[in-house]
Amino acid sequence: MTEQTPSGAGVDGLGGASYAAAGVDIEAGDRAVELFAPLARKATRPEVQGGLGGFAGLFALKGGYTEPVLASSTDGVGTKLAVAQALDKHDTVGLDLVAMVVDDLVVCGAEPLFLQDYIAVGKVVPERVAQIVSGIAEGCIQAGCALLGGETAEHPGLMGDDHYDISATGVGVVEADQVLGPERVRPGDVVIAMGSTGLHSNGYSLARKVLLDIDRMSLTGHVEEFGRTLGEELLEPTRIYAKDCLALVAETEVRTFAHVTGGGLAGNLSRVIPAGLLAELDRGTWNPDPIFKLIAQRGRVERVEMEKTFNMGVGMVAVVAPEDADRAQAVLTARHITCWTLGTVKKAKDADADRVVLLGEHQRF
């Protein structure tokens, strides 16, 4: 599953060049694999062939598809990792990574099949790498996909010893005649919101600038509005909606989804609303979590900036046929997803106008 990536050569104590003297510890990399391999093996599916350690992961596409279409997505976690590294807590960022990938896949109706990760570190600390992979494996289990393989690369001189970055690519499958998208959206369709678990994995550069640099808050300090420390709030894992969205597709007429990430609610929903239609949303239908209010107040961040940077409490959106709106909310509620009617789709007066409009005010923001 994992190989060490060459990063250069060095000189050992005897005067000869060696990989270890250059800062790459192959033995530490092997130890990391030993620690996380049992965790990775749990994140599998029946279609996976072979075990860990191969040069490529093998996945047999089965299931009697008529005309399968493969969907692929690549993403990372961004500067949320800086919070994890500052707190030396690394077992949740893997969940964020999986969420960012698989929740993009499911937007088109694709079932996530497998994921491959990439972990770049300044120095391999086996226990830390194992913690990261434990979160990735758990995320894959929650999403119903396999952790098919990955790479851990040690980059001395390029990254600090305690620094790392992670990314992943996921692959999913959907029948050609079941691909969701803008072409399915109709006037009268209902927009259903699914609540987020805080910031998810977007806007952390602004959040950190406001809360840590400008306001000088401590990551370990208790925040009354959260009922926990600032660090705990900021490291709350991104919700993984993949199975919930697929359940919705199975039981209702879903036109499309929108994963609310960078660009905010309007920016992401606009990507799946076709020209000539308008999604009219009502801010009065929900109140953003306290973390959003804190950032806005402490940083004097204008609403337009907040709404294009953060999800503001809406992590995923489903556009459904009007006759299935109530059923859709019942399905999500049964799966313990906070949801509500966010707005409706109507014909636009101007084909060149914005495709998403937010109206009204949040009651307590």
Summary of the structure (lengths in Angstrom):
residues: 365
radius of gyration: 22.1
end to end distance: 46.8
largest distance: 77.8
contacts: 1263
relative contact order: 0.15
helix: 36%
strand: 25%
